[in-house]
Structure formats: C-alpha cells, structure tokens
C-alpha cells in the first residue's frame, strides 16, 4: 500500500495530558495507569472475586461478533471466564470519523496485549450508542476526491422534528442518494465496487443510521475478534435495569457523588469535561415528544424539555415494565457498561478520558469498579502522493496545517533579495527616524511623543500591508507550490482539523482495500514499552523512490 502511518499524541485537556503523562495528582481520579501491566492484573483480580459465570452468560446475549474470530473470542471468554476491553461511539454516516475505527482497533490491540498479562481470554467490544439523538452530528461524512477537494456527504436533516434516538429514524431512500455521492468521489479500482455493494446492503430503505453503522463496522472489523453492542438493545436494557432503577430511586445520591468528585477535580486545578446542572439526573426517557432528560422535582421528576411531571412511583414503574424506554446519559453509561460486562479497560478519546475523571464516586455509589482508562490510538495516514509533496518541499505534517501561513513562508523565501533588503532597511530607517524625532519632540512638548508614536505605527502598518501585497503577488506566480501545499493540507488537515476527526474510514478502504484496517491495527501499541510515538510533525522516510 502507498501509505505511511504516523502515531501522534492524543492531546486533550490538562487533566488528560497529566493522566497520560503519569501525574500523581491526575492519577488519583482514575484506576491504575494505561501503559502499566500491573494495573490490569489488579483489575482482573477485582473482577475474579465476582460471580463471573452468570454475568458472562448474560453479557454474551447482547454481543454481536463482527466475524468468525469474534464468535470464537466470545465463546472462549464465556467458557474460560475471561474479560472484556470496551470502547464505543455514537453512530455516524459511513462509519463516522476515522477515530471511531481507531477506537475499535485500539480495543482489539489492547485485548491482544492483555491476554498474556492476565492469563485469561480478553475480548474487545464496541458499544454503539444507538440511543443517542444528535442527528446533526451523525448525518454526514467527509471524503476527498482525486482532485483533492473535500466533500461533505449528508443524508440531510431528520424528517422527524422531535429528538428521536438514531435507532428509531428510518433512512428511506436517502442512504442510496448518499452512496451515489460517495461513489462519484472515487474512481474505479479493485475495491470500490465491493465497498459500494456493502454500503447498499447496510444503507437499505428500512435501515437507520444506527443499524447501517453497525453493519458497516461489522464488515470493516470482520477479520478481528471484536464484538458489537447495541446501546438501544432491549436485552441490554434489561441487564442494565438494576443501575437504571437505582439511579431513579435516589438521584440525589448520584448528584452528590458527581459533585464530590467535581470538587476534588476543581480543587486540583482541573476543569470539568461534562457540566453538572443542579437537579439533572443521569437518565433519558423516550416519550411521544422524543428523547428527554429527566430532572429531579419536588416529590418526583419532570422532563426537561416538555416540563411534564411524574411521581417517583411512576418512573420506577416505567423502568420495571418498559425499561427499553430508558437510557443512561454520557456519565452513567460507563457505569452501566461496567455493570453488564466484566471490563478490564475502556479505550477512550480525549474527551472521554476527561469525563472518566469525573466518575470515581459515581462508580462507587453503584457498587461498580472503574476500569482502567486507556487512550485510543491517534494516527495520521500519509498517502504516497502527500509524502512526496512533504519531501519535495522539505516540510512536516504540522507545517501544512495552516496552508496560508505556509504559502506565505514560501513566498517570503522566494522574494528577491533586493526587495527583502529594501523592506528591511525601510523598516529599520523608519524606526531610527521615529526614535530621533521622539527624543527631539520631548524638548518641545512631551505630548508630541504620542503623535510621533502614532505616525511610526502608521508607517509600519503601511509597510506590513505592502509586504503582504508583494507576497500575494509572488504566491500568484508560484501556483505549482501553492497547489502542492493545498493538496497536502486538505489530506492531512481537512478543514484545518485533525484528519481522524473529519475523514471517513472509507476514504482509505475504498482506495486501498481491507489491508488498511490490518495495517492500522498492527501500528497500534498500548502497553508501556510497546507504544512508539514519533515526535510531532515527523515523517519517516520511505524506502520507496519518490
């Protein structure tokens, strides 16, 4: 494959950076350390004291193996009382951004690394948050065409004005329209038609964004031992009922638990990733008016958006009789996951790492141990055509993040020496003359110094504007360099954002086939001593001839 894969630092808030750097202060908000094998052995011992057999049998009912290796992994975990490494993501059109795939592959890799550490089978799981209702965040995907133009492909706004779960809104014929737009962005090759057929099977008229996402992820990950979990699944909700009921029985206890940890975080100088509105519970309810947040009210509850009020008895009856109408929020979901699945570790993006830091007391409140939080892989895909540009221009992947700035830098380098020197001498002369006049004016009237400074600044601003005009003129003459920089920029930093937060996994599988997924998995390491990260902006030299 004409690809190079760079590992990058994950980034995130100061809490995230401190935790991943091993800060003692930040580590108090987590369970163990992600690169430390003994942390996982400690977690495995905690889980081994629980009644794993019954939990694993129940958990197996809600796991959809992505392929034959997943079926085998699930069987071995149940038979030998093994463990899980979990991760997850909200559904997104055509697989969502690349980081969804990176999270899944990091879970796969970490599970492989942990099996010899804990001496039992470890299976990766991917939780699909299909009960999420943020249609606008999920309804689009981005790819780049052969002309290096970024395309936003969307299935459009939801046809239902109410906030419904993604698992409840059928796509109709909008999936086929989006597939046609995607197909137009990729020329024929050995892989294109196979992936288009796969998409047509997943995005059929009766599918939803959630079900199609699950089918696509299963296909992309078929050759790995991962299993998928539908967050809106009825059986999963039944298994989660004890946590959901406990939350409704005493929502104040959870609010106080979260507030307790939040106080410790802010006292340590960290900010909260997830705000804690007073009176808000960690439960959502599906109603005729859509998915709505449950709030505490005097003597019971009310729905945030509609304002309808319910007694505590009524809410508990709904959980007992129709638990599929109830779902956890972003803070309670990890507790539900840890309750249903014997989880060694959760693979998280930077935002998730941050909000896990808020959850220690909430886990304790529900009698569930927090898993080790491990960072997802942060990878950058550099195609050969882009690597050639970087090598030819002798720039780094970070240089091309700001295309305009880099083009200006090249234009300055191409500016004739007489122009550079003339502008420099002009600026120096202006500074010198202004200093002389300022000193002389003080003897006449100190107030004149302000006028001199103003005149000086106006002159420097005019010089700066002139220099920009010169640079723009040179840039217009250097169209080849400008187009090369733009090409590298859109591929590495589409929309000036990190590649893995924008591009669909299909950007590369449609061009290079399933081997991309294998190459990405092999690039990932999690445990200390196995994870190598290049310095920011570096690009390994290729053995290929550019």
N, C-alpha and C positions, 0 to 999 in steps of 0.2 A: 504494500500500500504506500502511496505517496503522501504519508502523514508522519508528523512527529508530534509526540505528546509530552507536554510540559506539566509538571506538578507545580502548583502555585500555593502560596499561603492563603488560608481561608479568609482572613480578615474578620471583621465584626467589631462589636463594641469593646470597650476596655475590659469588661468582665470576661468576654470571650477570649480576648488576647491573653489576659492574665491566666485564665484557666488552662489554656493550651500551652502556655509557657511554664506551667507548673508552679504558679504563685501560691504560697501557703494560704494567703488571705482568700483568694478566689476559690481554692480547692475545698474550703470548708462548706461551700454551698453545693458540692457535688459528692458523688460516690466514687472514690478512687480516682485514678488518672488514666486517660485513654490509651497511652502508649505503654502502660505498665502491666505486664502479665500477671503479677500477684493480685492486682485489683480485680481481675476477672476470676481468679481462683477463689478469692474471698467471696465474691458474689455467687459463684457456683456452690460454695459451702452453705451460704444462706438459703439458697433455693433447695438444696438437697435435704434440708430439715423439714421441708413442706411435703404434703401429700401429692407428689408429682404425678402419680399414675392417673388419678381421676382428672386432674387438670389437663394433662396432655391428651387424654381421650376426648375431652370436651373441645379442647383447642383444635384438634385435628379436624373436627367437623366444619370449621369455618375457614380452613386454609385451602386455597385453590393452587395446587402445584402448577408452576409455569410450564413444566415439561416432564419427561421421564426422570431426569435427575432430581427434580423436586419431589416427585412421587416417592422415589427411593429414600430421599432425605427425611421426608415426613414419617415414613414407616420406621426408619431406624431411630428417629428421635422418640417416637412413641414406645417402641419395643425396648429401648435401652435407657429410657428416662433421661433424655437429653434436654437441650436448652435451645433458646432462640436468640438471634440478633435481629432486632427490628428497626425499621425505618418507615417512612411514608411521605405522602404528598397529596395535595389536592389535585383532582384530575385537571388535565389541560388538553386542548386540541392537539392532535398529532403527537402525543407524548409529553406535552408541555415543554418547558425549557430543558436544556441538557442536564441541569443539575438534578432533575428527577432520576434520570438514568444513572448519574454518578452516585446518588444516594443508594440506589438499589445495588450497584456493583460494589460499593464500599461495604455494604452489609454482607454481600457474598464473600468478599475477600476477608473481612474480619471473621466471619464464621469459619472459614477455612483455617485461618491462623489460630483460632481459639480451640479447635478440636484437640490438638496435642497438648494444649495448655491445661484444659480442664479434664481431659481423659474421657470425654463423652461426645456423642454426636451433637453438633450445633447446626441449626438450620436458619438461613436468613429469611425474613418475612418483610413484605412491603405492604403497608397499610394504606389503602386508597380511601381518602377522606371524601367518600361519595355523598355524604350528607351535608357537605358544605354547600352554601347557597350563593357564592360570589361568582355569578355567571360572567360578569365583565372581565374578571381576571382569568377565566378559564376558556373563553370562547375564541381564542386566536392562537396563531403560531407564526413564527418568523423563519423564513429561509432566504438564501441568497442565490440569485440566478447566475448563469455563466457570465453575464455581463457585469457581475459584481454589484448588482442592485438588490437592496434589502426589500423583501416583500412581507407585508403583514396580511396573512390569510385569516379570515374570520367566518364564523357561521352566523354572525350578526347578533343583534340584541335578542333577548329572550322574548318569546311570544306570550309569556305569562307575566303580567305586571307585578305579580306578587313574588316575594323571595322564596322560591321553591328550592329544595335540595337538587343538586345536579343529577342525582339518580332518578329524579321524577319528571324530567323535561325531555320528551322525545325530540330527536333531531329532525325527523321528517326527511325532506329531500335536500336539506341544507348541507348534509355531510357529503353528498355526491358533488355538489357545487364546489365545496372547499377542496375536494380531491382533484377536481378538474383544474382549479387554480394552481394547486401544488404541482400537478403533472406538467404544467406549462413552464415551470421553473427548472425542470431537469431534462436534459437531452437523453435520448435512448442510450442504454448501456446494458450490461449483463444483469443488473439488479433492479432497475427501475420498475419493470412490469411486475415482478414478483411482489415488490412492496406495494404497488398500487392495487394489485389484487387483494393483498392482505388488508389494506385500508378499506376497500369496498366491502369486504366481509365484515369488518368491525363497525364501520360507519353506515350501516343499513338504515332505512327509514324508521324502523322501530327501536333503534338504539338510542341511548342517551350519551351525553359527554362522558359520564362515569363508566358506563358499560363498555363503550368503544375504547376508552383509555385503558381499561383493564385488559381488553382483548389485545390491544397493541402492545402493552407492556409485557404480557404473557408471551407474545410472539418474539419480541426483542430479546427476552431473557430465557427463551426456551431451553437453551443449552446450559443453563446454570441451575443450581439446586434450590432456587428461591421459590417461595410460595407467596400468593397474593391474598390479601384480606379485604373484604368489602366492608367499609366502616358503617354502611347503612344496612347491612345484612340482618335479617330478623333473628337468626340463631345467635349471632354475636351480641345483639341487644339483650337477648335472654340471659346469656352468660354474664353480661355486664350489669344486670339488674341490681345485684346487691350494692354496687357502688352508686348507681344512679339513685336507688332508694335512700341510701344513707345520706346522700347529698341533699335530697328533698326533706328528709326527716329533720336535719339540723344544718341548714345552710349557713347559719351564723358561725358554726364551728369551723367550716371551711374558710369563710371570710376572715375569721380571726387567725387561722393558720397561715393563710397567704399574707395577711398584714404583718404577722410576726416575722416571716422571712423577709418581706419587703423592708421592714425596719432595719434588720441586720444588714441588708444589702446597701441601703442608702447610708447607714452609719459607716460602712466600709468605703463609701465614696463611689458606689456604683449606681447607675440609673436602672429603672425598671423597663424591661422589654415590653411587658403587657400591663397597661394601666389597670388599676383595681377600683372600678366605680363602686361607691358605697351602696350596699343593698343588692348588688347584682349577684345572682347565683351562677354556678358553672354549668347550667342546663339550658338547652334549647328545646322547644316544643314545636311539633308540626301541627298547624291549625288550618282551618279553612282560609285564613288570611295569610298563610305562608309560614315559614320558619321564624320563630320569635324567641327572644331571650326572656327567661323567667327571672323576675325580680322579687325580692322579699317585700312584703307589705304587712301592715298591721293585721295580725291574726291569720295571715296566709300569704298569698302570692298574687302578682299581677304580671301581665305580659307587657314588655317594654314598648312595643310599637302600637298595639291595639288598645292598651290600657285595661283590658278585661281582667277582672279579679276572680280568684279561685281560693277555696279553702285548702288548707294543708291536706285534709282528708281526700278531697277531690283529686289533687295532684298525685297523691300516693296511690289512689285507685287507678289512675291512668297508667302509672308505672307498673302496677301489678297486673293490669288487664290488657294494656296496649302499649307495651314498652317500646315497640317499634316507632312510636311517635316521639320518643325522647332521644336526645343525643347530647353527648358531652361537649363542652366548649374546648378551646385550644389548651387550657390549663388542666382540665380534668381528663382529657383524652389519654395522656401518658399514664395516668393512674389506672384508667380502665384497661389499657393495654398491658400494664404490668400485672394487673389482677387476673386477666384472662390467660396470658401467656407467661411461662417461666422465662423471663427475659434477662439475659446477661448484660446486654448493651443496647443502647439506642443510637443509631447513626443520625447525626443532626447537621443541618446547615447552621450558619452563624446566628440567625435569629432564634432558632430552636435551642441552640446551646445556651443562649442568653435567657430564654424563658424557663428552661430547666433549672437554672439557678434560683428561680423563684419558688420552686415546688417542694423543697425538702419537707417542710411542715405539713403540706397537703398530703404528700405520700404517707407520712406518719399518721395523720389524722384518720386515714382509711386503712391503716394496718398493712400497707404495701411498701416493700423496699424499693428504693430508687435504683434503676440500672446504672451502669457506667455509661456516661455520655461520650461518644466518640465522634470526632468531626468527619463529615463527608469529604471525599476527595475533591480537590479543587484543581481541575485540569484545563489546559488550554490546547486546543487542536490547531496545529500549524500545518496547512497543506503545502505541498512542494512548491506550488506556484507562489505562495506567500513567502515561504522560506527564501526563495530565490530573490524576491524583492528586498527582504531584510538584509541578505548577504550582499547584494549588489550595492545597496545604499549605505551599508555598514551602520544599521540602526537596530535597536532592540524592540521586542514586542511592546514594551511600555512606551517607547518613543512615539509609536503610531497611534496611541490612544487619543491624542489631540492632533488631528490632521492639520488643522490650520496653523497651529504653533510650529509643527514640524516643517510644513511647507515654507513658513516664514523664515525658519532657521536655514533651510537650504537656499532660499532666495538671498539671504544676507551673505551666505558663503559665496554665492555667485556674483555678488555686487562687485563691480570693478574697483580696484584699489584706490584709484583717484577719487571715486565717489565716496568710498568709506573714509578715506583720509580727509577729504574735504568736509564731510559732515562732522567728523570728529573735531577737526580744527575750528570749524564754525561754532560748535557747541562749547569747546574749551575757551575760545575767544569771547563768546557771549558771557560765560561765567566770569572770566577775568575782568572784562569791562564793567560788568554789573557790580563786581566787588569794589572796583576802583571808584565808581560813581557813588556807591552806597557809603563808602568811607568819607568821600568829599561832601556828600549831602548832609552828613551828620553835623558838620560845622555850620551849615546854613540853617537847617531846621531838622531836628530828629524825626519829625513826622514824614519827611521826604523819603526815609528809608523804606516805608511801606510801599510807596509808589514805585521805587526802584525795583523792589522785590516782585511787585505785580508785573512790571514791564519785563523783567527777567523771565518769569514763569510763562508769560505770553509768548516770548521768543522761543523758549524751549519747547512749548507745546506746538508751535508752528513748525519747528524743526522735526519734532516727532511725527507730525502729520505728513510732512514732506517725505520723510524716510519710509513711512508706510506706503505712500504712493509709489515710491521707487520700487519697493519690494513687490507690490502688486503688479507693477509693470514687468518685473523680472519673472514673477510667477506665471504671468500670461505667456511669456516666451518659453517657459520650461514646462510645457504641457505634459511631456512624457513622464518626467519625475513626479509631477503633481498627480497624474493618474495612477502611477505605481503606489504612491503613498496612500491615495484614497482606496485603492484595492486592498492593500494590507490592512488599513484601518477598519474597513467595513467587515472584513473577515475575522479580525481579532477582537475588535471592539464595536460590534454593530450598534448603531445608535449611540455611540460613545459609552456603552455599557459593557460589563463583563460578558464575554461570549456565552458562558454557561447559563446566564440569566435571560438570554434572548433566543438563541437559535434552538430549533427543534432537533432531536436526535436524528430525524430523517435527513437533515442536511448532509450527514456523512454516511448513513447506512444506504441511502438511495444511490450514492455515488460509489461507495467502496464495499458495500455488502456487509454481511454479518460478522466478518472478520474484525470490523471496527469495535464491536462490543467485546470481543475476546481480547483485542489489544488494549482497550481501556481497562478491563479487569486486571490484566497482567501488570499494568502500570501502577496499580494501587497497592500501597502498603499502609498498615495502621499501627501495628505494634512497634515499639521503640527498637531501633536497630535495623528495621526493615523499611522504614519510610524515608525516602530521599526526596528532598525538595530543592530545586535549583534556586539560586539567588534570583530575586525579582528581575524580570526582564531578560534573563539569559536565554540563549538559543543554542542547543547543542549543534555542533557542526555535523553535517551529513557526510556519509561516505559516498553518497551519490554525486555524480557530476552535475552541477547546476546547469 
